[in-house]
Amino acid sequence: MLKFPTLLLVLFTIGSLSAQQISKTTTNSKKNKTTNIKNQDTILPDKTSTDNELQEIVISASRQAESLDQVPSSVTILSKKQLQQQLSISSNLSDILGASVPGLGFTTNRTQNLGQTLRGRRVLVMIDGIPQSTPLRDGAKDMRSLDPTVLDRVEVIKGATAIYGNGADGGLINYITKKANQDKAISGSTEIGSAFSLIKPKGTAGFFVSQLFTGKVKKFDYVVSGRYEETGLYRDAKGRVLSPEYGMNDLRNWNAFAKIGYDINPNNRVELMYNYFQSTQHTDYIAKAGIYGNFDSPTTGIKGQRPGEPEGTPYNHNASLSYIGKNFIGNTDVNATLYFQDYLTLINYSDFFENNGQPATQSKKLGFRLNLNTPYEFSSLIYGNLTYGLDILSDITDTHLTDDRVVIPEMSMTNLAPYFQLKNMFGPNLVLKTGLRLENVNIDVPDYTTIGIRNYVNGTYVGGGIAVNGGALDFNALMFNAGLRYTKWSLFKPFVSFSQSFSVADLGLVLRAAKENTVSNTSIKAVTANNYEFGFSGSFDKLSYEGALYYSTSKLGASYVYIDGNPQISRSPEKIYGFELSAKYRLHPKVDIGANYSFTEGKRELADKKVYLGGDRINPPKIAAYTVFRPLEAWSIFLQMTSTTGRDRFEPVNGAYTYGTGPIKSFTAFNLSSSYTFREKSTIRFGVENLFNKDYYTVISQWQSNNMNYVKENGTRLTISFVQAF
């Protein structure tokens, strides 16, 4: 394994040589050609521009702020305004992303985002670059890792990528938190509101209150906010209480956020960020199983005492300390970040494990990220920049029952990864990006004894009592990416790209079901995914559009399958393909319309045949459309449609569908939100989820194909709030 001091010395030497030799030839005027944005705040939208005309930037694709036009990959950015439109409808980030991001799976309407994949593969979720996903044991709760009110924007990078390390097989989602208001010593806002069902409102009323302070005093700037929310009951279109299992019912959500920055001088800055999130369920309801396949017999909530501790996320702590230096060595910029995450999640108490129990997954991460950027110029036609650095990550993850029995032992992973990215401009219109990342992963697993898991075919418990000898697992991989984009024509800006990702796919699930007595004998192998993509974007008059065609392969997949009633990981080759199209049009100075369509399909290869990937990996085609109407400068109305044509790829076995194979029926639903600002700083917002009270099942409840998880979507639900800024 490469040693950290040696790598650090090499990286700083490269930076020094690059700065002293290459950068000597770079003049200030020619540096501007590189579009090498030293600070993401240096590109600001024209205040007279409309939403469709904003000059967007992205930092997550290459760890260096740059114009979206020069990124040779598919990217979706949700702006602060778009987030607010969605937040007025639902405060669940799974809902917000599912409704807004082409290629991302449909919302689950649960605290869990199981099956909400990106282009058929797992997605890495981050907060300001801090990993929230738990690839060692996928708890599928990473999308709800903070409250969306603290977000400035969301960046979604699609397709396999190794730029941030383990787990981004389908891409990454980076939650970018709020920045301080630099214009005042103190400013902020207060918001109070309520949300409730319009179908049998009794017991459904929830409320929320939030407070934000921000400003700049001398060299210090700050953002401090807090929010508390109680959700109340959720009901379906017929007024029945939704199942509380992984449910959004009766949640108590807390979020505390602080970001403090200090400008040492114009070229040097330090920044400290902390976010605390808690979401736990306190309900008087238990689940009553429905009858899978019977449209009028969903799983519902009935009065009863839930065993165990409150489900959800008792805590998620995130903190980071960053140093940002411009022209740190010559013209080389540096960004060094130390971060940590401490996360605990609980699911429901059940008979899944022998002698019953309530599983808890805990993950503690400590990481350091060093990022350097050096511009260069060989001639007026060949110039660009180098981005290079080192990631160090320690991740300790385990799953235990609340009675202290060990389900998955404490897996200790260390990851050391140097990386190198080149962005080269050939004239003003042709950009080439290429890079390498070397993954060095070591995982230590202690000795442990397995617990019996329920076989839902015959009702017995299997696999318990096996004493497994621990050991060390080492994984090494060199990941490569390359992309080319041409930007001369505003009507058509094409790109092609190839990118790879690396992940140790759900090691915990393999260990939980181990049948061997030694860790090294189990089927533990890393997944390398290859993503090939052709895409384009363009604009003409009042129309803008983009599209992408992609193909993804992996020699070893990580499909979750049931064999003889037991969950296992299938390590078979996989191929996934699909396309996305989106467009928006300025119909009138006061009216914008837009739509997108995404299609994904995939198969895995068995010894004698190819079979479709299940619904937990492949979502049905998604159609989304919207219109924004601004009857007055201070009043906007947002109407949104989400639809699918369904997916039916499997035949029942012995008259029954198994996990992941249930057919998904078509549906179409609408949401509405609106805001009106008066007296300049007072705003009323309201949103209506499922505007026409469509009666339908969630996508996940259909493909899971079992009685207990057969849950319908929300009926019509209203959110209303008042915001006072100062």
Secondary structure, 3 states (H helix, E strand, C coil): CCCHHHHHHHHHHHHHHHHHHHHHHCCHHHHHHHCCCCCHHHCCCCCCCCHHHCCCEECCCCCCCEEHHHCCCCEEEECHHHHHHHHCCCCCHHHHHHHHCCCECCCCCCCCCCCCCECCECEEEEECCEECCCCCCCCCCHHHCCCHHHEEEEEEEECCCCCCCCCCCCEEEEEEECCCCCCCCCEEEEEEEEEEECCCCCCCCEEEEEEEEEEEECCEEEEEEEEEEECCCCECCCCCEECCCCCCCCEEEEEEEEEEEEEEECCEEEEEEEEEEEEEECCCEEEECCCCCCCCCCCEEEECCCCCCCCEEEEEEEEEEEEEEEEEECCEEEEEEEEEEEEEEECCCECCECCCECEEEEEEEEEEEEEEEEEEECCCCEEEEEEEEEEEEEEEEEEEECCCCEEEEEEEEEEEEEEEEEEEEECCCEEEEEEEEEEEEEEEECCEECCCEECCCCCCEECCCCEEECEEEEEEEEEEEEEEEECCCCCCEEEEEEEEEEECCCHHHHHHCCCCCEHHHCCCCCEEEEEEEEEEEEEECCEEEEEEEEEEEECCCCEEEEECCEEEEECCCEEEEEEEEEEEEEEECCEEEEEEEEEEEEEEECCCCEEECCCCCCCCCEEEEEEEEEEECCEEEEEEEEEECCECCCCCECCECCCCCCCECCEEEEEEEEEEEECCCEEEEEEEECCCCCCCECHHHHHHCCCCCCCECCCCEEEEEEEEEC
